[in-house]
Amino acid sequence: MKLRTMLAGAAGAVGATALANRAIAGSVDELDPGIYGAQHTYRWRGMDIEYTELGDADDPDLVLFHGVGAGASSREFAEIAPALAEEYHVIAPDLPGFGRSDRPPLMYSASLYEGFVTDFLRDMTDEPIVLASSLSGSYAVQAARDVDLSRLVLICPTDESMPGRRVWLRSLLRAPLVGPAIRNAVTSKAGIRHFGADHGFFDENNITDEYVEYRWQASHQPGARYAMASFISGFLDPEASMEEHLGAIDVPTTLVWGRESETTPLSEGRVLADRADARLVVVDYAKLQPHVEHPDAVLTLLSDDLSLAQTD
């Protein structure tokens, strides 16, 4: 009798989880572009990669690579892209597995993203300025070994976001029933707001409802959990040391750091700037996403660096 009761309870839990997953999936809309501009598709390794283009194609190329994480997309640069497009030819892709790009059930890896960044820059640009944040900063550094860049601007870059690689966790997050359930719990609107307040923003009042809604929609798109599974389980952290390779490439580099950043503290930025002979720009009252929280301040602080890139 007890076993029957337990089995009935388990079956009920599974059924309830399936219903909850289905209900959430039913409330997800087709994702709008993260940045308003001309929308294009870049075909890469069988995937359609969506990107936004702004500005005059005759101006210097400036490519924006968003960070990696639940709900990540080119929407990260929505507040600075239009201003940059006044002087630059701005190109902002959604990375494979994120945003509006294809999200097939691949075993996403750091090497895949390094390959994408390298190929995208080689195929779509001519000696561009590259602005990349978080883990994408490390991918851009690797790409700079093979593609000519005029300048790198890296926002709180890192090559280590998760402690080690955990195959069991990736498998769990990819599983048909439990994977979506965990994703739904981690990327609830309350969870997105909490993560933003804890890591991304200095002032949680700057986390708008629009910001939360877009990241929620992006993280619940069909297939979005596969790249997220690789991120959470540590497989998107590159094996190569960003510090070592940044110091070896001959590309003028500016590092942008939120003074209050805790996940990648300013002390790490100072060490990286010193060892790589890079310029360090510090944004007050900011954490991991100073360009989202204080776009005007970041644009002002970067104006000289970006102007130098046009005259180098």
C-alpha positions, 0 to 999 in steps of 0.5 A: 500500500505504501509503495503504491502510494509512493508511486502514485505520488511520483507519477503525480509529481511528474505529471505536474512538472510536465504540465507546468513546463507546458504552461510556461512554454505556452506563454513564450512569444517569438523573440523580437530583435534585441537591437532595432536596426537592419536584421540579417542572417549569417550562415555558419556550420549549418546554423542561421545566426541572426545579427543586427546592422546599424550605421553606414557600411563605409564607416569603420566596422565595430562588432559587439559580442554579448556575454554568455548566460541565461537569457543572453543576447545582443539586447545587452548592447541596446542602450549603446549601439545607436550612439555608436552607429553615428560614427561606426558600422555596428554589427551585433550578432546573437551567439549560436544557441542564444537570442534569435539565432538557431539553438540546436541541441549541440554540446556547446563548448568554448571552442565552438564560440571561439571558432564562431567569433573568428569566422564571423570577424573574418567573413563579415568585417575588415580590421574591426573594433571588437567590443565583447563582454564577459566570456565573449571577451576571452573568445575575442582574444583567441580570435585576435590571434587569427584575424586583424583587429584595430582595437579590442574593448573588453567589458569585465572579461573572464575565462572562468565563470564556473568551477570545473566541468561537470558532465552529470550537471550538463546531462541533467540540464539537457534531460527532457523533463527535468531539464526544462523544469530546472531551467524554468526555476533558475530563469524565473522572472524573480530569479533573473531579477535576483541575479541582476541585482547580485552580479550585474547591476549596482543599483537594482532599481536600474533593472527594468521590467523590460530587461527582465521580460526580454531575458525571460523570453530569450531564456525560454525560447525553444532550444535555449536550454542547451547552450545554458546547460553547457554554460552552467556546467562549465563547458563554455570556459576556455582552456587557454589563459586569456591573460597569457594570450592577451599579452601576446597579441599586438592589438591595442586593448581597453578593459572596462570594469565596474568598480563594484564588480564581485564576480570578476573583481576590479583587482583582477582587472588591474592585474590583467591590464598591467600584464597585458599592457592594456588601458583600464577604464573604471566605471563607478557605481557599476558591477558586471554590466556598466554598459547596460546600467550606465551607457552614457558614462561608458560611451564617454569614457570610451570616446578617446579609445574608439577615436584612436582606433580609427586613426591607428 
